[in-house]
């Protein structure tokens, strides 16, 4: 069994999502090769070469891959596909554009956002916003898979393996990069990789209250900040803070839900958290059904007290 793992990176450093997807690849079993595509990425390829369980790293360094557009990256993967049985990637914004194209070009099906490896060809994935878990067996000659990385621990590092250069394929020219607007670096951890996440809902009432009540606690805890879709749609929090079915999927050690009722769309993005703490005035809020600890109280009273109690 030969596995090709597409590395996730930002052209500066390798994302932890790659190490988590590598753990899934190891459970499938076989010889694992990591593909790093981009421009001026020698340092990223060197990082990937230090991941434990990797046998080789392929580095495609070309100006056409600088912005990791879906079409040239998918074409590159397909050009290498003949040597692999399984093509795998973490379920990120990049791979959600790339991998369906790879599957279509190879004329095979795709297993999206798997959360468990049953065997080399059988996997589990959530459906209906996480209300059901589907077990699927893939029978295509090649398997194309994306991994919900929150369900897997990151693979450790070890001695570096060989890095081999591979040529980029011709750019299909079906899309062009225009611009990228990056969110401001707040100094807080990345939402999908944070050990602690504190999220606010529509009950906050305004963006000002969000900043006044949620952010000070997050800074004291060293936590990432999340939000429900209702809070984002109301303009209380930026879009990249959204947790849920249409936002980001997180699985931190501690998730604190403040003023979040617990709609199934939100639960789909955070119910795998190790410890869930819910603060809500409504004792019948659905969030309490999955919370490990629940506090029926006004978050505007509780959170300032909590912040003051922290060292």
C-alpha positions as CSV (number, residue, x, y, z in Angstrom):
1,X,0.0,0.0,0.0
2,X,1.5,3.3,-1.1
3,X,0.0,6.6,0.3
4,X,0.5,10.1,-1.0
5,X,-0.2,12.8,1.7
6,X,-0.7,16.4,0.5
7,X,1.0,18.8,3.0
8,X,-0.9,21.8,4.3
9,X,1.2,24.9,4.6
10,X,1.0,28.7,4.4
11,X,4.2,29.1,2.4
12,X,6.0,29.9,5.7
13,X,5.6,26.9,7.9
14,X,4.1,23.4,7.8
15,X,0.6,23.2,9.4
16,X,-0.1,20.8,12.3
17,X,-3.0,19.6,10.2
18,X,-0.4,17.7,8.1
19,X,0.9,15.8,11.2
20,X,-2.7,14.9,12.2
21,X,-3.5,13.6,8.7
22,X,-0.3,11.6,8.8
23,X,-1.6,9.8,11.9
24,X,-4.7,8.8,9.8
25,X,-2.4,7.6,7.0
26,X,-0.4,5.5,9.4
27,X,-3.6,3.8,10.6
28,X,-4.4,2.9,6.9
29,X,-0.9,1.4,6.7
30,X,1.7,1.4,4.1
31,X,4.6,3.5,2.6
32,X,3.8,7.2,3.2
33,X,5.1,9.9,0.9
34,X,4.4,13.6,1.6
35,X,3.9,16.0,-1.3
36,X,4.8,19.7,-0.7
37,X,3.7,22.0,-3.5
38,X,4.4,25.7,-3.6
39,X,7.1,28.2,-4.2
40,X,10.3,28.8,-2.1
41,X,9.3,25.9,0.1
42,X,12.6,24.2,0.9
43,X,12.1,24.9,4.6
44,X,8.6,23.5,4.6
45,X,9.8,20.3,2.8
46,X,12.5,20.0,5.5
47,X,9.8,20.2,8.2
48,X,7.8,17.5,6.5
49,X,10.8,15.3,6.3
50,X,11.1,15.2,10.1
51,X,7.6,13.8,10.6
52,X,7.7,10.3,12.1
53,X,6.4,7.6,9.7
54,X,7.2,9.4,6.5
55,X,9.4,7.5,4.0
56,X,10.0,10.3,1.5
57,X,9.1,13.9,0.8
58,X,8.3,15.1,-2.8
59,X,8.9,18.8,-3.2
60,X,7.3,20.6,-6.2
61,X,8.7,24.1,-6.1
62,X,7.3,26.2,-8.9
63,X,5.9,29.7,-9.4
64,X,2.7,28.3,-10.7
65,X,2.1,26.6,-7.3
66,X,2.9,29.7,-5.2
67,X,-0.7,30.4,-4.3
68,X,-1.8,26.7,-4.2
69,X,-4.6,27.2,-6.7
70,X,-6.8,24.1,-7.0
71,X,-6.3,23.4,-10.7
72,X,-2.5,23.3,-10.9
73,X,-2.2,21.5,-7.6
74,X,-4.7,18.9,-8.6
75,X,-3.0,18.4,-12.0
76,X,0.3,17.8,-10.1
77,X,-1.2,15.2,-7.8
78,X,-2.8,13.4,-10.8
79,X,0.6,13.3,-12.5
80,X,2.0,11.4,-9.5
81,X,-1.0,9.3,-8.8
82,X,0.1,6.2,-10.7
83,X,2.5,5.3,-8.0
84,X,0.0,5.4,-5.2
85,X,-3.1,3.5,-4.0
86,X,-4.3,6.2,-1.6
87,X,-4.2,10.0,-2.0
88,X,-4.9,11.8,1.3
89,X,-5.1,15.3,2.7
90,X,-6.3,17.1,5.8
91,X,-9.8,18.6,5.3
92,X,-8.8,22.2,4.9
93,X,-9.9,25.0,2.7
94,X,-7.2,24.1,0.2
95,X,-7.8,20.4,0.1
96,X,-11.6,20.9,-0.1
97,X,-10.9,22.6,-3.5
98,X,-8.1,20.3,-4.6
99,X,-9.2,16.8,-3.7
100,X,-12.6,16.7,-5.4
101,X,-10.8,17.8,-8.6
102,X,-8.3,15.0,-8.1
103,X,-11.1,12.4,-7.7
104,X,-12.9,13.7,-10.8
105,X,-9.7,13.6,-12.9
106,X,-9.0,10.0,-11.8
107,X,-12.7,9.1,-12.2
108,X,-13.0,7.7,-8.6
109,X,-15.1,8.5,-5.6
110,X,-13.9,10.5,-2.6
111,X,-14.3,9.9,1.2
112,X,-14.6,13.2,2.8
113,X,-13.7,14.2,6.4
114,X,-13.1,10.7,7.8
115,X,-12.9,10.5,11.6
116,X,-11.8,6.9,12.0
117,X,-9.9,4.3,10.0
118,X,-11.5,0.9,10.3
119,X,-9.2,-0.8,7.8
120,X,-7.2,0.1,4.7
121,X,-10.4,0.5,2.6
122,X,-13.1,1.2,5.3
123,X,-13.6,4.5,7.1
124,X,-16.1,6.3,9.3
125,X,-17.3,9.8,8.6
126,X,-20.0,12.0,10.1
127,X,-23.2,12.8,8.2
128,X,-26.3,14.9,9.0
129,X,-24.2,17.5,10.9
130,X,-22.7,14.7,13.0
131,X,-26.0,13.2,14.1
132,X,-25.0,9.9,12.4
133,X,-21.7,8.2,11.6
134,X,-21.5,6.6,8.2
135,X,-19.2,3.6,7.6
136,X,-18.0,3.4,4.0
137,X,-15.9,0.8,2.1
138,X,-14.1,2.2,-0.9
139,X,-13.8,-0.2,-3.9
140,X,-12.1,2.1,-6.4
141,X,-8.6,1.2,-7.6
142,X,-7.4,4.5,-6.0
143,X,-8.8,6.0,-2.9
144,X,-9.1,9.8,-2.5
145,X,-9.6,10.9,1.1
146,X,-9.8,14.0,3.2
147,X,-9.3,13.7,7.0
148,X,-11.1,15.6,9.7
149,X,-7.8,16.4,11.5
150,X,-9.4,17.2,14.8
151,X,-10.2,13.5,15.2
152,X,-6.5,12.5,15.1
153,X,-3.5,13.3,17.3
154,X,-0.5,14.9,15.5
155,X,2.3,12.5,14.6
156,X,5.6,13.2,16.4
157,X,8.9,14.2,14.8
158,X,11.9,12.0,14.2
159,X,15.1,11.9,12.0
160,X,14.7,13.6,8.7
161,X,14.1,11.5,5.5
162,X,15.1,12.3,2.0
163,X,13.5,15.2,0.1
164,X,13.2,14.6,-3.7
165,X,12.4,17.4,-6.2
166,X,9.6,16.7,-8.7
167,X,8.7,19.0,-11.6
168,X,5.4,20.9,-11.6
169,X,2.9,20.2,-14.4
170,X,1.7,22.7,-16.9
171,X,-0.7,25.2,-15.3
172,X,-4.2,24.6,-16.8
173,X,-4.8,28.3,-16.6
174,X,-8.4,27.9,-15.5
175,X,-8.0,30.3,-12.6
176,X,-5.8,33.2,-11.5
177,X,-4.8,34.5,-8.1
178,X,-6.2,38.0,-7.4
179,X,-5.5,38.8,-3.8
180,X,-5.7,37.4,-0.2
181,X,-6.9,39.3,2.8
182,X,-5.4,37.7,5.9
183,X,-7.0,38.2,9.4
184,X,-4.9,40.3,11.8
185,X,-2.6,38.3,14.0
186,X,-3.9,38.7,17.6
187,X,-1.3,36.6,19.3
188,X,-3.8,34.0,20.2
189,X,-3.5,30.4,19.1
190,X,-5.0,29.2,15.8
191,X,-8.6,28.1,16.4
192,X,-8.3,24.6,14.9
193,X,-5.1,23.8,16.8
194,X,-5.8,25.5,20.2
195,X,-5.9,23.5,23.4
196,X,-8.5,25.8,24.9
197,X,-11.3,27.6,23.0
198,X,-13.8,30.0,24.5
199,X,-16.8,30.8,22.2
200,X,-19.6,33.3,22.4
201,X,-23.1,33.3,21.0
202,X,-25.8,35.7,20.0
203,X,-26.5,36.3,23.7
204,X,-23.5,38.6,23.8
205,X,-25.6,41.2,22.1
206,X,-22.9,43.2,20.3
207,X,-19.3,43.2,19.1
208,X,-18.4,45.5,21.9
209,X,-19.7,43.1,24.5
210,X,-17.8,40.3,22.8
211,X,-14.6,42.2,23.1
212,X,-15.4,43.3,26.7
213,X,-16.4,39.9,28.1
214,X,-14.9,37.1,26.0
215,X,-11.5,38.4,24.8
216,X,-10.1,39.2,28.3
217,X,-10.8,35.7,29.5
218,X,-9.3,34.2,26.3
219,X,-6.1,36.3,26.8
220,X,-5.8,35.2,30.4
221,X,-6.3,31.5,29.5
222,X,-4.1,31.7,26.4
223,X,-7.2,30.4,24.5
224,X,-8.4,30.8,20.9
225,X,-11.7,32.6,20.4
226,X,-14.7,31.1,18.6
227,X,-18.2,32.1,17.9
228,X,-21.5,30.6,16.8
229,X,-22.9,31.3,13.4
230,X,-25.6,33.4,14.9
231,X,-22.9,35.6,16.5
232,X,-21.0,35.9,13.3
233,X,-24.1,36.6,11.2
234,X,-25.0,39.3,13.7
235,X,-21.6,41.0,13.2
236,X,-20.4,40.3,16.7
237,X,-17.4,38.3,15.6
238,X,-15.4,37.9,12.4
239,X,-16.1,35.0,10.0
240,X,-12.9,33.1,10.7
241,X,-14.0,32.6,14.4
242,X,-17.1,30.6,13.4
243,X,-17.3,27.1,14.8
244,X,-19.8,24.7,13.5
245,X,-21.0,22.8,10.4
246,X,-20.5,25.8,8.2
247,X,-17.4,27.0,10.1
248,X,-14.4,25.4,11.7
249,X,-14.3,22.0,13.4
250,X,-12.4,22.0,16.7
251,X,-11.5,19.4,19.3
252,X,-9.6,21.2,22.1
253,X,-8.9,19.9,25.6
254,X,-11.3,22.5,26.9
255,X,-14.2,24.2,25.1
256,X,-16.1,27.0,26.9
257,X,-19.5,27.8,25.3
258,X,-20.8,31.2,26.5
259,X,-24.4,32.2,25.6
260,X,-24.6,29.4,23.0
261,X,-27.9,27.5,22.9
262,X,-26.4,24.4,21.3
263,X,-28.0,24.2,17.8
264,X,-26.9,21.0,16.0
265,X,-25.0,23.0,13.4
266,X,-22.8,24.4,16.2
267,X,-22.4,21.1,18.0
268,X,-21.1,19.5,14.8
269,X,-18.1,21.7,15.0
270,X,-17.1,21.2,18.7
271,X,-18.8,18.1,20.2
272,X,-15.5,16.1,20.0
273,X,-13.9,18.5,22.5
274,X,-12.5,16.6,25.5
275,X,-14.2,18.8,28.2
276,X,-17.1,21.0,27.4
277,X,-18.2,23.8,29.8
278,X,-21.5,25.6,29.0
279,X,-22.7,28.9,30.5
280,X,-26.3,29.8,29.7
281,X,-29.2,31.4,31.5
282,X,-31.6,28.9,29.9
283,X,-31.6,25.7,31.9
284,X,-33.2,23.9,29.0
285,X,-30.6,24.9,26.4
286,X,-29.5,21.9,24.3
287,X,-25.9,22.7,25.0
288,X,-26.3,21.3,28.5
289,X,-27.0,17.8,27.0
290,X,-23.5,17.4,25.8
291,X,-21.7,19.6,28.3
292,X,-19.4,18.0,30.9
293,X,-20.0,21.0,33.2
294,X,-22.9,23.3,33.0
295,X,-23.6,26.6,34.7
296,X,-27.0,28.2,34.6
297,X,-26.1,31.8,35.0
298,X,-25.7,35.2,33.3
299,X,-22.4,35.1,31.4
300,X,-22.0,38.9,32.0
301,X,-21.8,38.1,35.7
302,X,-19.8,34.9,35.5
303,X,-17.0,35.8,33.0
304,X,-15.7,38.9,34.7
305,X,-15.6,36.9,38.0
306,X,-13.9,34.1,36.2
307,X,-11.3,36.5,34.7
308,X,-10.5,38.0,38.1
309,X,-10.0,34.6,39.6
310,X,-7.4,33.6,37.1
311,X,-3.8,34.1,38.0
